[in-house]
Amino acid sequence: MNAARRVSALTLLLLLAGCGSPAAGTRSTPPPSPSATGAPADPTDAAWVQLMTPMNEQAVALLSLAADRSGDAGVRRWAVRLRSSQNGELGRLRPLLTRMGLPDTNVHEGHRMPGMVTADDLRRAHSLKGAAFDRFLVDRIGDHLRQTAQVSRSETGAGTRQDAKRLAASLVAARTAEIARLPALPEGSG
């Protein structure tokens, strides 16, 4: 493994190390066998896809609240578009899990990780409305987009499966565009 790839793999593993300990009661499901067209994943590829899937799922859950909680029509339209994009990515991530022979379960359930929308975030979002919700939503989703871009960049350099690396590269490109479209909201109390 060359030096650049070792650095990328180390970066991804360090990012994953920040996820903390699992919630009580989290069960481990044995992975299914890889499909006939897929090969088992190496640890970098597996770590990436098993992180990206729940990160997108949690972001979708938060974005879904905008329809009822946002006070700004522009934020609602942005949230609908981004939720659709994140769901489209999930439609590509889940089959990759299957091809790698990995379980379609959240192995990061209960973990606290940079950029991941947590259960606490979702509870807080339910308590906010209008401009306060909008600021919270844009802040949390901005963190999600920046972190998933960083993790996906690491996968493009350190992963070994070409299908995973191609998907990661497309997510990096999508994140660049999505970050540029984050709504600019006025500061204030709320």
N, C-alpha and C positions, 0 to 999 in steps of 0.2 A: 504494500500500500504506500503510495507516494505521500510526501509531507502534506500537501494541500488537502488530500482526501482524509488523512488522519486528523487534521485540524477540523475539517467539516464534520467528520463523524464524532469527534470529541465535543464540538459545539452542540450538536443534536443531542448527544447523551447528557451533557450538562443541563441543557434546557429541560430535558425530561426528568432529570434528577430533582428539579425544583417542584415536582408535582406532589410531594408530601406523601402521607400515608393514606391508604384506602379507608373508606368509611367502614364502620362496623357492619358486618353482615354481607359485605361484598363477596360474591362467590366467584370462583374461578371455573370457567367452562373450558373443557378441553377443545382444542381447535379441530375443525373438520379436516379431512384429508384434502390436500391440494387437488384442484380439478385436473382433468387430463391435459388441459392446455396450459396450466400454470405450474410453476415451480415453487417450492417452499421459499419463504422470504428470508433474507438475511436479517440480522438484528436491526440494522439501520432502517431498512425498508419497512420492516414490521413496526418499529417504534413510530415512524412517521405516519403511516396510514392509521395506526391505532390511536394516534393523537389527533390527527386532522378530523377524523370522523366525529368524535364527540365534541370537538371544538366547534365544528360547523353546526352540529345538532343543537348545541346550547345557544349559539348565535341566532339560529332560526327561531328558537323559543323566545328570545328577547325581542327580535325584530317583529315577531307576530303580535306583540303587545302594542305596537305603535298605532294600529288601527283604532284602538279604543282609548289610548292614553295620551297620544301626542296632541299638542295644541297647535301644530303647524302643518298645513296641507303639504308643503314641500317636503318636510321630514317624513310624513306618511307615504308620499310617493316614492321617496328614496328608499325607505324601509321595505316597501313592497318589492321594488326592483332588486334590492340586495338580497332579500329573503328568497326570491326566485332563483337568483344566481347561486346562493349557498345551497339551496335544495338541488339544483342542477349538479353542483359539485358532489353532493352526497350520492347522487345517482351514478357517479363515476367512482367514488371512493368505496362504496359497499361492494360492488362487483370485484374490485381489486382485492379487498379483504378475502373474498371467496377464492379468487384465483391463487392467493398466497396461502390458502389453507388456514386462515385465521378466523376466530369466532367473531360474529357480528354482535358483540357485547361491548359495553363501555368498560374497558379495563382501567380507565382513569376515573371511574365514578367516585365521587367524594374527594378527589384530589384538588388541591388549590395550586393552580399553575398560572404563570403570566399569560395574559390574553384570553384565558378561558372564562366564559360567563359561568358563574357558579350558581348553585341553588340559592345562596344568600343574595346574589345580585338579582335573581328573578323575583325573590320575595320583596326586595327593596323596590324594584321596578313596579310591582303591583301596588305599592303604597304611594307612588308618584303620579302626577298628572300634569298636563300642560307643559310649560317651559321647563320645569324641573325634570320631568320625565325626558324631554327632548335632550337636555344637556347630559343627563345620565346615559341615555341610549347612545348618543354620538360618542361620548367618552369611552364607554365600554366596548362598543363596536370598533372604534378606532384602535384601541388596544388589541382587540382580536385580530384585526386586519394586519397590523404591524407585526405581531408575534407569529401569526401563521405564515406571513411572507418570509420571515427570518427562518423559521423551521423548514419551510419548503425549499428555500435557497440551500440550506444544509443538505437536504435530501438530494438535490440536483448534483451536488458535488461528491457526496459520500455514499449514496445508494448504489446498488448494483443491478437492480431490475430496470430494464429500459422502460417498461410500461409505467412503473412508479415514478421514474425520473421525468418522463414526458408529462405526466399528470402534475407533478410538482412544479415543473417549469411553467405550465399553463396557469397554475395557481399563483405563482409569483407575478406573472404578467397581469392577471386579473386583479391581484391585490394592489399593484401599482396604480391601475386605473381607479379602483374603488377608493383608495386613500385620497386620490385627487378629487373625488366627488363627495367627500365627507361634508355634510352641511356645516356652514359657518353660522354659529348661533351667538347671539349677544350674551355677554356675561350678566349675571344678576342673581338675585335671590329667588328662591322659588320653592 
